[in-house]
């Protein structure tokens, strides 16, 4: 690394440098001087703390100038000429060591706030922000807000945001809302949401509902878009109206979708009409499902018709179940008369009235008194004996039914019978006995 620092002893508005290199005739010295830099700074610290005014990037040795004039319109107190070598070197023809062999460095400029061609006798224009100007031309370095031009005598365009524009060209850095163009002289498209657009090209940030387009939102969203809303760039619908699906909602949902609603991307039904299941509701629920209602995904029944159980209701309840059974395990919810147990496979005790007993433990719901039960059994034996006699005589036996009812202390025993050999279709009561429960006395016998 090599550097040469020049102190100007006060802040100076610089205009140019003239550098004279000490020429070594035997090697011409370009390889030593190549890659040098010039920095302007306000402190004596490292040169790179200042502003880089110039850097030599010559790609050939012959392109390196040993006497060079550099324009450098900056304000500073120190000028540093700096050279270095990286590893590897930028170019192979560079010397291995960074050297500065300067004969003379000339710095031209004026003190801050002054200008003039060699004399610095003139005051910088009052329109210059900070009072500084080019020490030779009097061109302002910066302008006050709302002004531009070499001498800051021109007004920025009216629609520049915050009344700020480029000092040299008057081009707006940004525009007030709803305006665009380099001088913000154009209106944003009415299809831009809130009429807001990029200031340079007028491209909309977002589109109003019903419009899309990568630039000025000049295209209509597809008619089947829900609320006519679509993506600004592609025009794909954000959502579809009922009955439609697809990027542009141009495809119909399956007919068995409930309320004609399906997923926008796949067309799969969100839910199914009654009695249907499947991703597109194309399959029918089992006839064993109650009201033929089943789950959309797998078709399992919501509930089973009487007499069926299991997930798909494809198994029959026990014949001893009264009407229904538990769907999960098939256990009977109630039993037919004369049966009890989880699967109704056990007999009720014989002395239960109407042969009715509790499903869980077999206890009689109403128990016959011993007197009535004995009378009931005697009448049953009488019927059995009667039919045996009929069989011996070559006649067909009767179908008989014995029932008992209770009223206070009264036991009423009914015997009804159908003669199977005489085309009788309905039973007839052939005997009614009224028996006192406490004593067994037959009070009335009707035969």
C-alpha positions as CSV (number, residue, x, y, z in Angstrom):
1,X,0.0,0.0,0.0
2,X,1.2,3.5,-0.8
3,X,-0.5,6.9,-0.3
4,X,0.2,10.6,-0.5
5,X,-2.0,13.0,1.4
6,X,-2.4,16.7,0.7
7,X,-3.8,19.1,3.3
8,X,-5.7,22.1,2.0
9,X,-5.9,23.5,5.6
10,X,-9.6,24.5,5.1
11,X,-12.7,23.3,3.3
12,X,-12.3,23.9,-0.4
13,X,-14.8,23.5,-3.3
14,X,-12.6,21.4,-5.6
15,X,-12.9,21.4,-9.3
16,X,-10.0,19.4,-10.7
17,X,-6.6,17.7,-10.0
18,X,-3.6,17.5,-12.3
19,X,-1.2,14.7,-11.5
20,X,2.4,14.5,-12.8
21,X,4.1,11.1,-12.4
22,X,7.8,10.8,-12.1
23,X,8.6,9.0,-15.3
24,X,11.2,6.2,-15.2
25,X,12.3,5.9,-18.8
26,X,13.7,2.4,-18.5
27,X,10.3,1.0,-17.6
28,X,7.9,3.9,-18.3
29,X,6.4,3.2,-14.8
30,X,2.8,2.4,-15.9
31,X,2.9,-1.0,-14.1
32,X,3.8,0.8,-10.8
33,X,1.2,3.6,-11.1
34,X,-1.7,1.4,-12.4
35,X,-4.8,1.0,-10.2
36,X,-4.3,4.3,-8.2
37,X,-7.3,6.1,-6.5
38,X,-8.0,9.7,-5.5
39,X,-10.1,10.4,-2.4
40,X,-11.5,13.7,-1.0
41,X,-12.2,13.8,2.7
42,X,-12.7,16.2,5.7
43,X,-10.5,14.2,8.0
44,X,-7.0,12.8,8.0
45,X,-8.2,9.3,8.7
46,X,-8.0,6.4,6.3
47,X,-8.5,7.7,2.8
48,X,-11.5,5.4,2.2
49,X,-13.4,7.3,4.9
50,X,-13.8,10.1,2.2
51,X,-15.3,10.2,-1.2
52,X,-13.8,8.3,-4.1
53,X,-13.2,10.8,-6.8
54,X,-11.3,8.7,-9.3
55,X,-10.0,5.1,-9.8
56,X,-7.7,3.9,-12.6
57,X,-9.1,0.7,-14.1
58,X,-6.9,0.6,-17.3
59,X,-6.8,-3.0,-18.6
60,X,-3.5,-2.6,-20.5
61,X,-0.2,-1.1,-19.4
62,X,-0.2,1.4,-22.3
63,X,-3.6,2.8,-21.3
64,X,-2.3,4.1,-18.0
65,X,-1.8,7.9,-18.3
66,X,1.2,9.4,-16.3
67,X,0.0,12.9,-16.6
68,X,-3.8,13.1,-15.9
69,X,-6.4,15.8,-15.2
70,X,-9.4,14.7,-13.1
71,X,-12.6,16.6,-12.5
72,X,-13.7,16.3,-9.0
73,X,-16.5,18.7,-7.9
74,X,-16.5,17.9,-4.1
75,X,-16.0,19.9,-0.9
76,X,-13.1,18.7,1.2
77,X,-10.0,19.6,3.3
78,X,-7.8,16.6,2.3
79,X,-6.8,15.0,-1.0
80,X,-5.3,11.6,-0.9
81,X,-3.7,9.7,-3.8
82,X,-3.8,6.0,-2.8
83,X,-2.5,2.8,-4.4
84,X,-2.5,-0.9,-3.3
85,X,-2.1,-4.5,-4.6
86,X,-4.6,-7.3,-4.0
87,X,-3.6,-10.9,-4.0
88,X,-4.1,-12.0,-6.7
89,X,-3.4,-8.7,-8.6
90,X,-6.1,-7.2,-10.8
91,X,-3.9,-7.8,-13.9
92,X,-0.8,-9.8,-14.2
93,X,1.2,-6.9,-15.7
94,X,0.8,-4.9,-12.5
95,X,4.0,-4.5,-10.5
96,X,4.2,-6.7,-7.4
97,X,4.5,-3.7,-5.1
98,X,2.2,-0.6,-4.8
99,X,4.3,2.5,-5.4
100,X,3.7,6.2,-5.8
101,X,6.4,8.1,-7.6
102,X,4.7,11.5,-8.0
103,X,6.4,14.5,-9.3
104,X,3.6,17.0,-8.7
105,X,-0.1,17.2,-7.8
106,X,-2.1,20.4,-8.6
107,X,-5.4,21.0,-6.9
108,X,-7.7,23.7,-8.2
109,X,-10.8,25.1,-6.4
110,X,-12.2,27.9,-4.3
111,X,-13.1,28.3,-0.7
112,X,-16.7,27.4,0.3
113,X,-19.3,29.8,-1.1
114,X,-17.1,31.4,-3.7
115,X,-16.4,30.7,-7.4
116,X,-14.4,32.2,-10.3
117,X,-12.0,31.3,-13.1
118,X,-8.8,31.4,-11.3
119,X,-9.6,34.2,-8.8
120,X,-12.6,33.0,-6.7
121,X,-13.9,36.6,-6.5
122,X,-17.6,35.8,-6.9
123,X,-20.2,34.7,-4.4
124,X,-22.2,31.5,-5.2
125,X,-25.9,32.2,-6.1
126,X,-28.3,32.5,-3.2
127,X,-30.5,29.8,-4.7
128,X,-27.8,27.2,-4.0
129,X,-28.7,25.1,-1.0
130,X,-26.0,25.5,1.6
131,X,-24.4,28.3,-0.3
132,X,-22.0,26.0,-2.2
133,X,-21.4,25.9,-5.9
134,X,-19.0,24.7,-8.6
135,X,-15.9,26.8,-8.1
136,X,-15.5,27.4,-11.8
137,X,-19.1,27.4,-13.3
138,X,-21.1,28.5,-10.3
139,X,-23.5,25.6,-10.8
140,X,-25.2,24.7,-7.5
141,X,-24.4,21.4,-5.9
142,X,-27.9,21.2,-4.3
143,X,-31.2,23.1,-4.6
144,X,-33.8,24.0,-2.2
145,X,-37.0,21.9,-2.2
146,X,-39.2,22.7,-5.3
147,X,-36.3,24.0,-7.4
148,X,-33.9,22.5,-10.0
149,X,-31.4,23.5,-12.7
150,X,-27.7,24.5,-12.8
151,X,-28.5,27.6,-10.8
152,X,-31.7,26.2,-9.1
153,X,-33.8,28.8,-10.9
154,X,-36.5,26.4,-12.2
155,X,-39.6,25.1,-10.4
156,X,-40.2,21.4,-10.0
157,X,-43.4,20.1,-11.8
158,X,-46.6,20.7,-9.8
159,X,-47.4,17.0,-9.3
160,X,-44.1,15.9,-7.9
161,X,-44.6,14.3,-4.5
162,X,-43.5,16.6,-1.7
163,X,-42.4,19.0,-4.5
164,X,-39.1,17.2,-4.9
165,X,-37.4,16.6,-8.3
166,X,-34.0,15.8,-9.8
167,X,-31.7,18.8,-9.6
168,X,-30.3,18.3,-13.1
169,X,-33.4,17.2,-15.1
170,X,-36.5,18.3,-13.1
171,X,-37.8,14.7,-13.3
172,X,-40.0,13.8,-10.3
173,X,-38.7,11.1,-7.9
174,X,-42.3,10.2,-7.1
175,X,-45.8,11.5,-8.0
176,X,-48.8,12.6,-6.0
177,X,-51.6,10.0,-5.9
178,X,-53.3,9.2,-9.2
179,X,-50.6,10.8,-11.3
180,X,-47.7,9.2,-13.3
181,X,-45.0,10.0,-15.9
182,X,-41.5,11.4,-15.5
183,X,-43.0,14.8,-14.7
184,X,-46.2,13.3,-13.2
185,X,-48.2,15.0,-16.0
186,X,-50.4,11.9,-16.8
187,X,-53.4,10.4,-15.0
188,X,-53.3,6.8,-13.7
189,X,-55.9,4.5,-15.4
190,X,-59.4,4.5,-13.9
191,X,-59.0,0.7,-13.7
192,X,-56.3,1.0,-11.1
193,X,-57.6,0.5,-7.6
194,X,-58.0,3.9,-6.0
195,X,-56.4,5.2,-9.2
196,X,-52.9,4.4,-7.8
197,X,-50.1,3.4,-10.2
198,X,-46.3,3.4,-10.6
199,X,-45.0,6.9,-11.3
200,X,-42.7,6.0,-14.2
201,X,-44.8,3.6,-16.4
202,X,-48.3,4.1,-15.0
203,X,-48.7,0.4,-14.2
204,X,-51.5,-0.3,-11.7
205,X,-50.5,-1.6,-8.3
206,X,-53.9,-3.3,-8.0
207,X,-57.0,-3.5,-10.1
208,X,-60.6,-2.5,-9.4
209,X,-63.1,-5.5,-9.0
210,X,-63.8,-7.1,-12.3
211,X,-60.6,-6.1,-14.0
212,X,-57.1,-7.7,-14.4
213,X,-53.9,-7.1,-16.4
214,X,-50.2,-7.0,-15.7
215,X,-50.0,-3.3,-16.6
216,X,-53.1,-1.2,-16.7
217,X,-55.9,-3.6,-15.6
218,X,-57.5,-3.3,-19.0
219,X,-59.0,-6.9,-19.2
220,X,-62.2,-8.2,-17.7
221,X,-62.3,-11.0,-15.1
222,X,-64.1,-14.2,-16.2
223,X,-67.9,-13.9,-15.8
224,X,-68.1,-17.0,-13.5
225,X,-65.7,-15.5,-10.9
226,X,-67.4,-15.0,-7.5
227,X,-68.0,-11.3,-7.1
228,X,-66.1,-10.9,-10.4
229,X,-62.8,-11.0,-8.4
230,X,-59.7,-12.5,-10.1
231,X,-55.9,-12.4,-9.8
232,X,-54.3,-9.2,-11.3
233,X,-51.6,-11.0,-13.3
234,X,-53.3,-14.2,-14.6
235,X,-57.0,-13.4,-14.5
236,X,-57.6,-16.6,-12.5
237,X,-60.7,-16.4,-10.3
238,X,-60.2,-16.1,-6.6
239,X,-63.3,-18.1,-6.1
240,X,-66.2,-19.4,-8.3
241,X,-69.9,-18.9,-8.3
242,X,-72.0,-21.9,-7.2
243,X,-71.9,-24.7,-9.7
244,X,-68.6,-23.9,-11.3
245,X,-64.9,-24.7,-10.8
246,X,-61.5,-24.4,-12.5
247,X,-58.9,-21.5,-12.8
248,X,-61.4,-19.4,-14.7
249,X,-64.5,-21.2,-13.3
250,X,-65.5,-22.5,-16.8
251,X,-66.2,-26.1,-15.7
252,X,-69.4,-27.4,-14.1
253,X,-69.5,-29.0,-10.6
254,X,-70.8,-32.7,-10.6
255,X,-74.6,-32.8,-10.5
256,X,-74.8,-34.7,-7.2
257,X,-72.9,-32.0,-5.2
258,X,-75.0,-30.5,-2.5
259,X,-76.1,-27.0,-3.5
260,X,-73.9,-27.5,-6.6
261,X,-70.8,-26.5,-4.5
262,X,-67.4,-28.1,-5.3
263,X,-63.7,-27.3,-4.7
264,X,-62.4,-24.7,-7.2
265,X,-59.2,-26.5,-8.0
266,X,-60.3,-30.1,-8.2
267,X,-64.0,-30.1,-8.8
268,X,-64.6,-32.5,-5.9
269,X,-67.9,-32.0,-4.1
270,X,-67.8,-30.2,-0.7
271,X,-70.8,-32.3,0.3
272,X,-73.3,-34.6,-1.4
273,X,-77.0,-34.6,-2.0
274,X,-78.9,-37.2,0.1
275,X,-78.3,-40.8,-0.7
276,X,-74.9,-40.1,-2.5
277,X,-71.2,-40.4,-1.5
278,X,-67.7,-40.2,-3.0
279,X,-65.4,-37.4,-3.9
280,X,-67.7,-36.4,-6.7
281,X,-70.8,-38.0,-5.1
282,X,-71.0,-40.5,-7.9
283,X,-71.8,-43.5,-5.7
284,X,-75.1,-44.5,-4.0
285,X,-75.6,-45.1,-0.3
286,X,-76.6,-48.6,0.7
287,X,-80.3,-49.5,0.9
288,X,-79.6,-50.7,4.4
289,X,-78.8,-47.1,5.6
290,X,-81.6,-45.4,7.4
291,X,-83.2,-43.1,4.8
292,X,-80.3,-44.1,2.6
293,X,-78.1,-41.5,4.3
294,X,-74.3,-42.1,4.6
295,X,-70.9,-40.5,5.1
296,X,-69.6,-38.6,2.1
297,X,-66.1,-40.0,2.2
298,X,-66.5,-43.7,2.7
299,X,-70.2,-44.4,2.4
300,X,-70.6,-45.7,5.9
301,X,-74.2,-45.4,7.0
302,X,-75.3,-42.6,9.4
303,X,-77.7,-45.1,10.9
304,X,-79.2,-48.5,10.0
305,X,-82.7,-49.6,9.0
306,X,-84.4,-51.8,11.6
307,X,-83.0,-55.3,11.6
308,X,-79.5,-54.3,10.5
309,X,-76.2,-53.4,12.1
310,X,-72.4,-52.8,11.5
311,X,-70.7,-49.8,9.9
312,X,-72.2,-50.5,6.5
313,X,-75.4,-52.0,8.0
314,X,-74.8,-55.2,6.0
315,X,-75.3,-57.6,8.9
316,X,-78.7,-58.8,10.2
317,X,-79.8,-58.4,13.8
318,X,-80.7,-61.6,15.7
319,X,-84.2,-62.9,14.9
320,X,-85.0,-62.7,18.6
321,X,-84.3,-58.9,18.7
322,X,-87.4,-56.8,18.9
323,X,-87.2,-54.5,15.8
324,X,-83.6,-53.2,16.3
325,X,-80.1,-53.9,17.7
326,X,-77.0,-51.9,18.5
327,X,-75.3,-50.8,15.4
328,X,-71.7,-51.3,16.7
329,X,-71.9,-54.8,18.1
330,X,-75.4,-56.2,17.1
331,X,-76.6,-56.6,20.7
332,X,-80.4,-56.4,20.9
333,X,-82.0,-53.2,22.2
334,X,-85.0,-55.2,23.3
335,X,-86.2,-58.8,23.0
336,X,-89.3,-60.5,21.6
337,X,-91.7,-62.0,24.3
338,X,-90.2,-65.0,26.0
339,X,-86.5,-64.1,25.4
340,X,-83.8,-62.1,27.3
341,X,-80.1,-61.6,27.2
342,X,-77.7,-59.4,25.2
343,X,-78.5,-61.3,22.1
344,X,-82.0,-62.4,23.3
345,X,-80.9,-66.0,23.2
346,X,-82.2,-67.1,26.6
347,X,-85.8,-68.0,27.6
348,X,-87.8,-66.0,30.1
349,X,-89.1,-67.9,33.2
350,X,-92.4,-69.7,32.6
351,X,-94.3,-67.8,35.3
352,X,-93.8,-64.4,33.7
353,X,-97.0,-62.8,32.6
354,X,-97.3,-62.8,28.8
355,X,-93.8,-64.4,28.9
356,X,-92.3,-60.9,29.3
357,X,-89.1,-60.5,31.3
358,X,-86.2,-57.9,31.6
359,X,-83.7,-58.1,28.8
360,X,-80.6,-57.7,31.1
361,X,-81.3,-60.1,33.9
362,X,-84.4,-62.2,32.9
363,X,-86.5,-61.1,35.8
364,X,-90.3,-61.0,35.0
365,X,-91.8,-57.7,34.3
366,X,-95.1,-59.1,35.8
367,X,-95.1,-62.4,37.7
368,X,-98.2,-64.6,37.8
369,X,-99.4,-65.5,41.3
370,X,-98.8,-69.1,42.2
371,X,-102.6,-69.8,42.0
372,X,-102.9,-68.3,38.6
373,X,-99.8,-69.9,37.4
374,X,-101.0,-73.3,38.5
375,X,-104.4,-72.7,36.9
376,X,-102.6,-71.5,33.7
377,X,-100.4,-74.6,33.7
378,X,-103.4,-76.9,34.2
379,X,-105.3,-75.4,31.3
380,X,-102.1,-75.7,29.1
381,X,-101.9,-79.4,30.0
382,X,-105.6,-79.8,29.2
383,X,-105.0,-78.3,25.7
384,X,-102.0,-80.6,25.1
385,X,-104.0,-83.6,26.1
386,X,-106.9,-82.5,23.9
387,X,-104.6,-82.3,20.9
388,X,-103.0,-85.7,21.6
389,X,-106.5,-87.2,21.4
390,X,-107.1,-85.4,18.2
391,X,-104.0,-86.9,16.8
392,X,-105.0,-90.4,17.9
393,X,-108.3,-90.0,16.1
394,X,-106.5,-89.0,12.9
395,X,-107.6,-85.4,13.1
396,X,-105.4,-82.4,12.9
397,X,-104.8,-80.6,16.2
398,X,-105.9,-77.0,16.9
399,X,-103.6,-74.0,17.3
400,X,-104.3,-72.8,20.8
401,X,-103.3,-69.7,22.8
402,X,-103.6,-69.3,26.5
403,X,-103.3,-65.8,28.0
404,X,-103.8,-64.4,31.5
405,X,-104.9,-61.0,32.7
406,X,-105.2,-59.6,36.2
407,X,-107.8,-57.3,37.7
408,X,-107.4,-56.7,41.4
409,X,-107.8,-60.1,43.0
410,X,-109.1,-61.7,39.8
411,X,-107.1,-63.8,37.4
412,X,-108.7,-64.0,33.9
413,X,-107.5,-66.9,31.7
414,X,-108.3,-66.9,28.0
415,X,-108.2,-69.9,25.7
416,X,-108.5,-69.2,22.0
417,X,-108.2,-71.8,19.3
418,X,-108.2,-72.2,15.6
419,X,-109.2,-75.5,14.1
420,X,-106.6,-76.2,11.4
421,X,-108.8,-78.7,9.6
422,X,-111.8,-76.5,8.9
423,X,-110.3,-73.5,7.0
424,X,-110.7,-71.2,9.9
425,X,-108.5,-68.1,9.4
426,X,-109.1,-66.3,12.7
427,X,-108.9,-67.8,16.2
428,X,-112.0,-67.9,18.4
429,X,-112.2,-67.7,22.1
430,X,-113.4,-71.1,23.3
431,X,-113.1,-70.6,27.0
432,X,-112.7,-67.8,29.6
433,X,-112.2,-68.6,33.3
434,X,-112.3,-66.1,36.2
435,X,-110.2,-67.3,39.1
436,X,-109.7,-65.6,42.5
437,X,-105.9,-65.3,42.9
438,X,-105.9,-65.7,46.6
439,X,-107.8,-69.0,46.8
440,X,-107.9,-70.4,43.3
441,X,-111.7,-70.6,43.3
442,X,-113.2,-70.6,39.8
443,X,-115.9,-67.9,40.0
444,X,-117.1,-68.0,36.4
445,X,-116.4,-70.5,33.6
446,X,-117.5,-69.5,30.1
447,X,-117.1,-72.3,27.5
